[in-house]
Amino acid sequence: MKKKHIIVFCTVPDTETAYMLSKVLVEERVAACCNIIPAVKSFYFWEEKLQEDQELLLIIKTREEVFPILEKRIHEIHPYSVPEILAFPIIHGNSKYLKWMDDHVK
């Protein structure tokens, strides 16, 4: 069975959360790699009010079969009551990089 690789987007409120979440996901081998993108400006409605926040974006590389574990861990340690957790399939990629991902995700 071919392994399905995915990328997960997750916004976080601050650098401390970004580092902590990235470290946990990689150390627990539910992610091969997490990139931290700073200075994301987010606009959204929350509790009937327009919000404007400065956030960071995590780009998390993993496999589809471990997504439930990854999602559970994010919910357990993320400070938001409703964290953004969006998964996208990787349609094509460098075969050596995808193999490296396989080697580093349990």
N, C-alpha and C positions, 0 to 999 in steps of 0.2 A: 504494500500500500504506500502510495506516495505521500510524503509529509507535506502538509500545507503550512506554508510560512505566512505570518501576518505581521502587520505593524499596528500598534495600538497608540492612540493619542490620549493623553491625560493631562489636563491643566492642573496646576498647583499654585497656592498663594504666595510662596516665598522660596528662597534658595535653600533654606534648611530642610523644608519638606521635600524639595526636588532631590537633594542629595540623599536624604534618608530613604526615600522611597526607591530611588534608583539602586542604591546599595543593597537594600533588602531583596529586591526582585532579582538582581544579578547573583548575589550570594546564595539565594535559595534556588537558583537555576530555573526560575520560571521565565526569565528573560536572558537572552544572549547579550544584549546591549541596550542601554538607555542613553539617549541624547537629551541634553537639557538646552532648550531654546529660551533665552531670556527675553524680557521686554515684549511680552504679548499683551496687547490692549484688548480687553474683552468687554463687550456690551451685551446685556441680557436682562430679561425680566426675572425678578425673584421677589416673592411675597408682594406681588402687584406693584412693584416699583422698578423703574429702570435703574440698573446698576452699571457702573463703569469702574472696572478694576484693572490693575496691572497684575499680570500673572506670568508664569513660566509654563512652557509646554514640554512635556516629556514625549519623546518618540521612542517607543518601546518595541524592540524586535524580538519575536518569539514564534511559537508554533501554535496552530489552532487547537491541538489537543490539550494544551496546558492552559488555554484561556480561562476556563472556570476557576482554576487555582489562582492564576494571576488576578483575576477580577475579585475573588474573595480576599486576597491579601491587600489589594488596594482599598477595598471597603473597610478592612480592619484597621488600617493605619492612616488613611487619608483624613484630613481635618474637615472636609466638606461633607455635609449630610447627603448630598447628591453629586458625587464626583463625575466628571466627564470621563467616560471610558468607551472609546470608539475603536473598533477593530476593522482593518482593511486588509484584503488579501494581497499578497505579493504575487503578481501574475508572472513576472519574469525576473531573474536576477543572476548575478555572477554565481556560477555553480560552486566555486570554491568558497565564496562567502556564505552561501546557503548551507554548505556542508559544515563550515565553522559554526554556524548557528545551531545546527543539529548536534554538534559535539558539545555545546555549552548549555543546552536546555535539557532538563531531565525528562 
